[in-house]
Amino acid sequence: MTDSTLDDQSLSYRWGIVFISLILFLGIVLSPSPSELNAEGQRLAGVVALMAILWCTQSIPLAVTSLIPLVAFPFLGIQSAGEVSKSYMNSTILLYFSGFAIAIGVERWGLHRRLALWVLSVLGTGPKRVVLGFMLGNALMSMWISNTASALLMLPIALAVLASLNVQEDDQHKQAIMTKRFAVALLLGIAYSSSIGGMSTLIGTPTNGVYAGYWSSTGATAEELQKYSVSLGQWFLMFFPMSVLMFIGVWFVLCLPIWRGLTFGHAARNEIRDQYLALGRMSVGEFRMMIVFLLVACLWMTRVSLDIGSFRLVGWEDGLSALLDSYVPGFNYKGLLHDSTAGLLMMIVMFLVPVRDEETETNQYLMNWELLEQKLPWGILLLFGGGFAIADACSSTGLSSWLGEMLGQKMSTMSSSLQVASVTTLVIFLTEFTSNTATISTLLPILEKTALALSLDPRFLMLPATIAASCAFMLPIATPPNAIVFSSNKLSVWDMMKTGFLLNLLGILVVTVMTMLWVVRVVHVS
């Protein structure tokens, strides 16, 4: 994480930004309260505005800004200290924790360098091809495992690639600029392709699952379930073309700054091949770390059962339930396990697997706590916690519902295409600051009622809203993959904001157009 210090910004700048954010906070809190929004929601809106400014300007470290809810929410009567603190330690944050630990293990034993050099030797060393290769591999992976897991697996490989390639340029200043541009394109490509890949399958991201389970959770009739439920095949047919269009557009936008003037030289391919051959055979530690890496990837990919038409690929969660049911009737793992369970299991295994050090003739382990404590990006975990705290408070105070209801009132006089564009715009920019899953969970019932009031098929607004939640590209806190690549210290908030804003606009355009021209035809939305 990039932390601002007194060396790179003056006292007047820091205090000036803090003063402006406090004025905005007081202006929102002390202004007349809208009749439909309760006092807690209004105070929360002020806190969100204050934190948004501090996050965007980095006038104080991002992790410190993320701690504000722990202080502000209890004092302002938004949530109790015990309630808000739960957002900072949950199964999702533990997934990040275990993923970071495994990535550190990969880096410790040099496995990331071997993988990176292999990727480069296969893809070639053209800058645009490298970005394309990483994005394509990551998007395909994130279709079936969590976006967070795919980004965690790809980041150490990408960082090793950045360390292996040198921009060919005599002017050192220009070389530094082009190196930074390539790093930004590659790392943002990993973050964004994680989200884009997850759009195309029901299991690719939790927001898709929220829609999938919405109708059964709301007590819909059998007729409504048959009409409104979407199978995995239908979802793929609807949103894979949209995902492809987004992928192409994102790749093009990211590569524009490196389209010309950036080369790694004709000798780069030979150099990469020589470096790869120089690695020789895998060490014992590297091989055992690779086994752990592959096992956790397999556990993440196969935990949940996958239905493809009449074919069912049984996940290990259901498999274990069936096995144990024969010994303990009625025992079921459904709802008990999480991706973090598998991640933490393999993290613990790293502390148990010995590796013989031939030089010192002593045993060490794949991971030790001192190294983990030193290298783990603790600030990123706090950043996640701050985002989750805001999302939970937005739901509990009714702020998200109020924003959704305001949208419904405004849409009554709009054309159908503008209605879809409005919903898409709201979701994309709202999820820059709030949890995607929490936002969709809050908005879907509102959008259902809004659509019915407008005599529309509810899916006409609910489907684009669900998919738009995967198109928040501007801020590190918008999605876990954004935060993960931001933890590399090779990106600034401004790098992500200026590119992400263009891609948010692209997302609005693609989701709106494809909903009107394609999605409504696939599921026969009237």
Secondary structure, 3 states (H helix, E strand, C coil): CCCCCCCCCCHHHHHHHHHHHHHHHHHHHHCCCCCCCCHHHHHHHHHHHHHHHHHHHCCCCHHHHCCHHHHHHHHCCCCCHHHHHHHHCCHHHHHHHHHHHHHHHHHHCCHHHHHHHHHHHHHCCCHHHHHHHHHHHHHHHHCCCCHHHHHHHHHHHHHHHHHHCCCCCCCHHHHHHHHHHHHHHHHHHHHHHHHHHHHCCCCCCHHHHHHHHHHHHCCCCHHHHHHHCCCHHHHHHHHHHHHHHHHHHHHHHHHHHHCCCCCCCCCHHHHHHHHHHHCCCCCHHHHHHHHHHHHHHHHHHHCCCEEECCEEECCHHHHHHHHHHCCCCCCCCCCCCCHHHHHHHHHHHHCCCEEEECCCCEEEECCCHHHHHHHCCHHHHHHHHHHHHHHHHHHHHCHHHHHHHHHHHHHCCCCHHHHHHHHHHHHHHHCCCCCHHHHHHHHHHHHHHHHHHCCCCCHHHHHHHHHHCCCCCCCCCCCHHHHHHHCCCCCCHHHHHHHHHHHHHHHHHHHHHHHHHHHHHHCCCC
